[in-house]
Amino acid sequence: MANIIVLGAGMVGSAMAIDLSHDHKVTSIDYNKKNFEKLNSFGINTIQKDINNSKTIRDLVQDYDIVLNAVPGFMGFKTLESVIEAGKNIVDISFFPEDCFLLDKKAKENNVIAIVDFGVAPGIPNLLVAYHNNKMKIENYKCYVGGLPKERTFPFQYKAPFSPVDVIEEYTRPARYVENDEIIIKEAMSDPEYLFFDGIGTLEAFNTDGLRSLLFTNNIPNKIEKTLRYPGHIDIIKILLSAGFLSETEIEVNNVKISPRDFSSAILFDKWKLNENDEEFTVMRIIFEGIEDGKNTQYIYNLFDTYNQETKTSSMARTTGYSATSAINLVLNGIYTKIGINPPEFVGENDKAVDFVFDYLKDRGVIYKVEKNQF
């Protein structure tokens, strides 16, 4: 039984703490005491603390075997750096915008295993990229992924299991993908296309900057990730963008300066808030195309995961959180031991680790269905 500390007790952070508590001693840290309400019946130790300070983090993690970082993205990089400076192994799902490899040297100097971006996406697709790239020559990689509410409430038809600030960042940061070995940069929400999914219907996919480390860590000539939403959602977001509601440039209103993005985020927090009993689902389709055993080969992975009525756990918390807790156990069980910064595609080079992750997820009802076609 390991002694684990989870930084962040939001919807995903709480689900991860509960999952780990079945086999380990867990402490959960959060500034918002209300986030601890769901943890009380699981024997999880809770500490209310503001961890937006490097020394506080270093001191806090000293007595633990491993750290799970689930703070908001804008805090993620500095939090990861502080944990590395403390010499503690860590799994990180804060999905910060900075380059994770900037901390690789420091992680190696401190003898730290740091697994980053190990959620549903980024996360599982990266893992599979390395797994299949070791067995075939992948020429095309595509990933379509989204988390959506079951009930389509206008105008946005969307709810988020995390901060609207992080969602808006996804909608405004330029999207990067790779075409013929060249990085292409386009506006977020560009190149929309429609896809049909059994049990859901038609969804709209559009460019976002989701490839992250996959842009640089492999030799696949064509790779792209698109976000899935109900049709019509991005039209509304584009209206907000064009009207300036998501601008970070401050404006003055009644002698008060405020950025339109901060104002909009405050409004959207209630509109997009995913409540505990709101039913939602996660949908993902991952496609690999290339040459295997001398034949044109295609692998298609499909995930359709729904809100768990019995445990009152959101699908996004399950699919993201249980991926991360599987990585925690990979390290604790000595299955993955590579020192330094490790995106999921590094972990995917280890077949035993890949098998462990998918067995772990299957045990928790997160099922990836795979189809293989050869031509």
Order of alpha helices (4+ residues) and beta strands (2+ residues): beta-alpha-beta-beta-alpha-beta-alpha-beta-alpha-beta-alpha-beta-alpha-beta-beta-beta-beta-beta-alpha-beta-beta-alpha-beta-beta-alpha-beta-alpha-alpha-beta
